[in-house]
Amino acid sequence: ALIKEVGIYPPGEVVSLASGERAVVIRRGASMSTPLVAALTDRKGFPVTQTPKRDCAQAEFAIAAVEADKSLVSRVPLERLYGLIS
């Protein structure tokens, strides 16, 4: 029941996208395996100044891997992510 509610990738999970970006899951998307995420780095791995939303249902932004290193999220001001969660 929990997986049906939050999806395979729970909010706060750091993932790598097919586009090369790294992102944090902000909520479940259209299906359990395609969450909505907020990009934290660009395609080259540099931190972004804005935090664009990405829909993992699009092939370009599909999840390629789950990141083991969660320290990336701790370096992002929570204010940048807070407005995206609602």
TATA-V357247 format. One record per residue. N is the residue number from 1. RES is the residue in three letters. PHI is phi in radians with two decimals (none if undefined). OMEGA is omega in degrees with one decimal (* if undefined). D_CENTER is the distance of its C-alpha to the mean C-alpha in Angstrom with 1 decimal. Layout:
# TATA-V357247
n=N res=RES phi=PHI omega=OMEGA d_center=D_CENTER
n=N res=RES phi=PHI omega=OMEGA d_center=D_CENTER
This chain:
# TATA-V357247
n=1 res=ALA phi=none omega=-179.8 d_center=21.9
n=2 res=LEU phi=-1.14 omega=179.4 d_center=18.9
n=3 res=ILE phi=-1.13 omega=177.5 d_center=16.9
n=4 res=LYS phi=-1.11 omega=-177.5 d_center=18.1
n=5 res=GLU phi=-1.39 omega=-175.3 d_center=17.0
n=6 res=VAL phi=-1.81 omega=179.8 d_center=13.4
n=7 res=GLY phi=1.63 omega=-179.4 d_center=12.7
n=8 res=ILE phi=-1.22 omega=-179.5 d_center=12.5
n=9 res=TYR phi=-1.85 omega=-177.6 d_center=9.0
n=10 res=PRO phi=-1.26 omega=176.4 d_center=9.7
n=11 res=PRO phi=-0.96 omega=-178.3 d_center=8.1
n=12 res=GLY phi=1.73 omega=178.9 d_center=7.7
n=13 res=GLU phi=-1.22 omega=178.2 d_center=7.0
n=14 res=VAL phi=-1.68 omega=-176.0 d_center=6.0
n=15 res=VAL phi=-2.30 omega=170.8 d_center=5.8
n=16 res=SER phi=-1.74 omega=-179.5 d_center=7.9
n=17 res=LEU phi=-1.77 omega=178.6 d_center=8.2
n=18 res=ALA phi=-1.06 omega=179.8 d_center=11.8
n=19 res=SER phi=-1.30 omega=-177.6 d_center=12.2
n=20 res=GLY phi=1.74 omega=179.2 d_center=12.1
n=21 res=GLU phi=-1.35 omega=170.3 d_center=9.2
n=22 res=ARG phi=-1.93 omega=-173.1 d_center=7.0
n=23 res=ALA phi=-2.56 omega=176.0 d_center=3.6
n=24 res=VAL phi=-2.02 omega=179.5 d_center=2.9
n=25 res=VAL phi=-1.23 omega=178.8 d_center=3.4
n=26 res=ILE phi=-1.91 omega=174.5 d_center=6.2
n=27 res=ARG phi=-3.00 omega=178.7 d_center=8.6
n=28 res=ARG phi=-1.17 omega=178.1 d_center=10.2
n=29 res=GLY phi=-1.75 omega=-177.3 d_center=11.0
n=30 res=ALA phi=-1.10 omega=177.3 d_center=14.4
n=31 res=SER phi=-2.29 omega=-177.1 d_center=14.7
n=32 res=MET phi=-1.14 omega=-175.6 d_center=13.7
n=33 res=SER phi=-1.78 omega=-179.7 d_center=12.0
n=34 res=THR phi=-2.25 omega=-178.2 d_center=10.1
n=35 res=PRO phi=-1.32 omega=169.4 d_center=7.5
n=36 res=LEU phi=-1.62 omega=-177.0 d_center=6.4
n=37 res=VAL phi=-2.25 omega=175.1 d_center=3.1
n=38 res=ALA phi=-2.02 omega=-178.8 d_center=4.6
n=39 res=ALA phi=-1.20 omega=178.8 d_center=6.0
n=40 res=LEU phi=-1.89 omega=176.9 d_center=7.9
n=41 res=THR phi=-2.27 omega=175.8 d_center=10.4
n=42 res=ASP phi=-1.51 omega=-176.5 d_center=12.3
n=43 res=ARG phi=-1.13 omega=179.9 d_center=13.7
n=44 res=LYS phi=-1.62 omega=178.8 d_center=16.3
n=45 res=GLY phi=1.65 omega=178.9 d_center=14.2
n=46 res=PHE phi=-1.48 omega=178.0 d_center=15.4
n=47 res=PRO phi=-1.04 omega=179.0 d_center=13.7
n=48 res=VAL phi=-1.67 omega=179.3 d_center=13.3
n=49 res=THR phi=-1.47 omega=172.9 d_center=15.6
n=50 res=GLN phi=-1.74 omega=178.9 d_center=13.8
n=51 res=THR phi=-2.14 omega=-177.6 d_center=10.2
n=52 res=PRO phi=-1.28 omega=174.7 d_center=9.9
n=53 res=LYS phi=-1.40 omega=176.1 d_center=8.0
n=54 res=ARG phi=-2.27 omega=177.4 d_center=7.4
n=55 res=ASP phi=-1.76 omega=-176.4 d_center=8.8
n=56 res=CYS phi=-1.24 omega=174.7 d_center=8.5
n=57 res=ALA phi=-1.27 omega=176.4 d_center=12.2
n=58 res=GLN phi=-1.42 omega=-175.8 d_center=13.2
n=59 res=ALA phi=-1.00 omega=-178.9 d_center=14.5
n=60 res=GLU phi=-1.10 omega=-176.7 d_center=13.4
n=61 res=PHE phi=-1.95 omega=178.1 d_center=9.6
n=62 res=ALA phi=-1.11 omega=180.0 d_center=10.2
n=63 res=ILE phi=-1.32 omega=179.3 d_center=8.7
n=64 res=ALA phi=-1.65 omega=-178.1 d_center=11.3
n=65 res=ALA phi=-2.86 omega=172.6 d_center=11.0
n=66 res=VAL phi=-1.64 omega=-179.1 d_center=9.8
n=67 res=GLU phi=-1.41 omega=177.2 d_center=10.4
n=68 res=ALA phi=-1.38 omega=-177.4 d_center=13.5
n=69 res=ASP phi=-1.49 omega=-178.6 d_center=13.6
n=70 res=LYS phi=-1.58 omega=-176.4 d_center=11.9
n=71 res=SER phi=-1.18 omega=178.9 d_center=14.0
n=72 res=LEU phi=-1.05 omega=-178.9 d_center=11.5
n=73 res=VAL phi=-1.19 omega=-178.1 d_center=10.2
n=74 res=SER phi=-1.18 omega=179.2 d_center=13.9
n=75 res=ARG phi=-1.59 omega=-179.2 d_center=14.8
n=76 res=VAL phi=-1.72 omega=176.9 d_center=12.8
n=77 res=PRO phi=-1.05 omega=-177.2 d_center=15.0
n=78 res=LEU phi=-1.06 omega=179.4 d_center=14.0
n=79 res=GLU phi=-1.08 omega=178.9 d_center=15.7
n=80 res=ARG phi=-1.18 omega=-178.5 d_center=13.1
n=81 res=LEU phi=-1.57 omega=-173.5 d_center=10.4
n=82 res=TYR phi=-1.02 omega=-179.3 d_center=13.3
n=83 res=GLY phi=-1.19 omega=-179.0 d_center=14.2
n=84 res=LEU phi=-1.48 omega=-174.2 d_center=10.9
n=85 res=ILE phi=-1.27 omega=-175.7 d_center=11.1
n=86 res=SER phi=-1.12 omega=* d_center=14.5
